[in-house]
Amino acid sequence: MNKLMTKRVFIALLPDAVVREKFTALQQQLGREKLLGKAKAVDCNNLHMTLHFIGAISIEKLRALEVSLDSVRCKAFNFDVNTVGCFPKPGVFWLGMKNIPPELEELERQTATCVQQCIEGYQPIPYRPHITLFRKARLSLDKEILPEINWQVKSFALMESKSSSDGVQYHMLKEWRLS
């Protein structure tokens, strides 16, 4: 595939400014923990919760995906971000939730159907909702986050990932409001 004719994309939930500030403050606080070693903090503008990572797709498939995602019908919802963890092999230190709301599961299911209809061979991986705070983390902190951060989800977005000399930046291609 010609790189100029493709985009590297994913579907995500984006925190509003208030929740992003809370995530950033927590990230700064946790960044002082020696247990994280030389972990690299994710740029605060890149904080999100991925629903589906799709990868490089043609502009034609991207347009078809946008049309398909227009059919998603889910209610707005909220949840509490109230736990932390680490995926050891990639060294991803994350924020998560103890209880996944059924509305999030439904949104993930509906968007997976759209992706599968448009991207031949797409195989969703088991969904583990999380917000990546640090990369290249060596150890997880064995504690819960207090106070909880309440996140009101009112939309989801199709995002593009672009690499540059300043690192990876994410750009919203299209946003869909939840009812």
VMD Tcl script that draws the C-alpha trace (Angstrom):
set ca {
  {0.00 0.00 0.00}
  {1.29 3.45 -0.91}
  {1.99 5.38 2.33}
  {0.58 8.59 0.79}
  {-2.67 6.81 0.01}
  {-3.18 5.35 3.49}
  {-3.81 6.56 6.98}
  {-2.89 4.81 10.25}
  {-6.10 4.93 12.30}
  {-7.87 3.82 15.45}
  {-11.24 4.39 17.13}
  {-11.08 5.96 20.59}
  {-12.76 7.74 23.45}
  {-11.25 11.14 24.17}
  {-11.42 12.71 27.63}
  {-12.80 16.22 27.95}
  {-10.49 18.98 29.23}
  {-11.38 18.44 32.91}
  {-10.77 14.68 32.83}
  {-7.58 15.19 30.76}
  {-6.30 17.60 33.46}
  {-6.99 14.99 36.15}
  {-5.19 12.29 34.15}
  {-2.25 14.63 33.59}
  {-2.02 15.56 37.28}
  {-2.08 11.87 38.22}
  {0.53 11.13 35.55}
  {2.81 13.80 37.01}
  {2.30 12.46 40.53}
  {2.96 8.85 39.48}
  {5.96 9.91 37.39}
  {7.81 10.63 40.61}
  {7.46 6.99 41.72}
  {10.77 5.14 41.59}
  {9.03 1.85 40.78}
  {8.24 3.06 37.26}
  {11.93 3.37 36.46}
  {12.64 5.36 33.32}
  {9.11 5.12 31.98}
  {8.20 7.65 29.31}
  {5.03 9.65 29.95}
  {2.47 9.75 27.15}
  {1.94 13.30 25.86}
  {-1.12 14.71 27.65}
  {-2.69 15.56 24.26}
  {-2.50 11.88 23.31}
  {-4.35 10.49 26.35}
  {-7.31 8.39 25.20}
  {-9.02 5.02 25.51}
  {-8.74 2.90 22.37}
  {-11.81 1.00 21.25}
  {-10.12 -0.53 18.15}
  {-6.67 -0.19 16.66}
  {-7.04 -0.61 12.90}
  {-3.64 0.35 11.48}
  {-2.88 1.52 7.94}
  {-5.88 1.54 5.62}
  {-6.61 3.06 2.24}
  {-8.52 6.31 1.92}
  {-11.31 4.34 0.21}
  {-11.67 1.96 3.19}
  {-11.42 4.91 5.56}
  {-14.39 6.59 3.87}
  {-16.38 3.33 3.99}
  {-15.56 2.98 7.69}
  {-16.75 6.52 8.40}
  {-20.08 5.75 6.68}
  {-20.42 2.48 8.60}
  {-19.69 4.18 11.94}
  {-22.58 6.59 11.21}
  {-24.85 3.61 12.04}
  {-23.61 3.24 15.64}
  {-26.41 3.93 18.12}
  {-25.30 3.97 21.75}
  {-26.22 5.99 24.80}
  {-23.84 8.38 26.51}
  {-22.47 6.91 29.74}
  {-19.95 7.45 32.49}
  {-17.57 5.33 34.50}
  {-15.00 5.68 37.24}
  {-11.32 5.33 36.44}
  {-10.23 3.67 39.66}
  {-7.37 1.25 39.16}
  {-3.90 1.02 37.65}
  {-1.97 -1.77 36.00}
  {0.88 -2.66 33.71}
  {1.12 -4.81 30.60}
  {4.65 -6.07 31.36}
  {5.80 -7.22 27.91}
  {5.18 -3.91 26.12}
  {5.84 -2.00 29.36}
  {2.55 -0.12 29.24}
  {1.46 1.42 32.55}
  {-2.24 2.21 32.44}
  {-5.33 3.52 34.19}
  {-8.45 1.41 34.14}
  {-11.70 0.58 35.81}
  {-12.83 -2.14 38.18}
  {-16.24 -2.40 36.52}
  {-16.76 -2.06 32.77}
  {-20.12 -0.39 32.09}
  {-22.46 -2.30 29.73}
  {-22.70 0.82 27.55}
  {-18.95 0.68 26.90}
  {-19.19 -3.00 26.01}
  {-22.04 -2.21 23.60}
  {-20.12 0.66 21.97}
  {-17.08 -1.59 21.55}
  {-19.27 -4.33 20.03}
  {-21.04 -2.02 17.56}
  {-17.83 -0.34 16.42}
  {-16.15 -3.77 16.03}
  {-18.96 -4.79 13.68}
  {-18.40 -1.66 11.60}
  {-14.67 -2.28 11.37}
  {-15.17 -5.94 10.42}
  {-17.60 -4.92 7.65}
  {-15.08 -2.50 6.12}
  {-11.65 -3.99 6.80}
  {-11.13 -7.45 5.32}
  {-9.50 -9.83 7.77}
  {-9.83 -7.51 10.79}
  {-9.75 -9.61 13.95}
  {-10.54 -7.68 17.14}
  {-8.48 -8.68 20.14}
  {-10.19 -9.25 23.50}
  {-11.12 -5.79 24.75}
  {-9.21 -4.52 27.79}
  {-10.24 -0.89 28.28}
  {-7.40 1.29 29.57}
  {-5.72 4.68 29.26}
  {-1.96 4.42 28.67}
  {-0.09 6.85 30.96}
  {3.48 5.59 30.49}
  {5.42 3.49 28.01}
  {8.59 1.51 28.77}
  {7.50 1.06 32.38}
  {9.37 -1.68 34.23}
  {7.05 -2.38 37.13}
  {3.48 -1.68 38.04}
  {2.49 0.12 41.20}
  {0.44 -2.19 43.35}
  {-2.13 0.33 44.49}
  {-5.43 1.77 43.50}
  {-6.03 5.35 42.50}
  {-7.85 7.55 44.96}
  {-9.85 9.61 44.39}
  {-11.67 8.07 41.48}
  {-11.82 10.03 38.25}
  {-15.31 10.08 36.76}
  {-15.34 10.16 32.96}
  {-18.53 11.11 31.15}
  {-18.41 9.67 27.63}
  {-20.52 11.64 25.17}
  {-18.81 10.67 21.90}
  {-16.26 8.48 20.17}
  {-13.80 9.41 17.44}
  {-11.88 8.08 14.49}
  {-8.27 9.09 15.02}
  {-5.17 9.23 12.85}
  {-1.74 8.44 14.26}
  {1.11 10.40 12.64}
  {4.77 9.96 13.43}
  {7.05 12.97 13.31}
  {10.44 14.03 14.64}
  {8.59 15.25 17.76}
  {7.04 11.83 18.34}
  {3.62 10.41 17.62}
  {0.69 12.80 17.42}
  {-2.98 11.89 17.20}
  {-5.46 13.85 15.09}
  {-9.23 13.50 15.10}
  {-10.63 12.67 11.66}
  {-14.30 12.47 12.67}
  {-16.34 12.42 15.87}
  {-19.72 10.81 16.58}
  {-21.99 11.95 19.41}
  {-23.68 9.37 21.62}
  {-27.39 9.77 22.36}
}
mol new
graphics top color blue
foreach p $ca { graphics top sphere $p radius 0.5 }
foreach p [lrange $ca 0 end-1] q [lrange $ca 1 end] { graphics top cylinder $p $q radius 0.2 }
display resetview
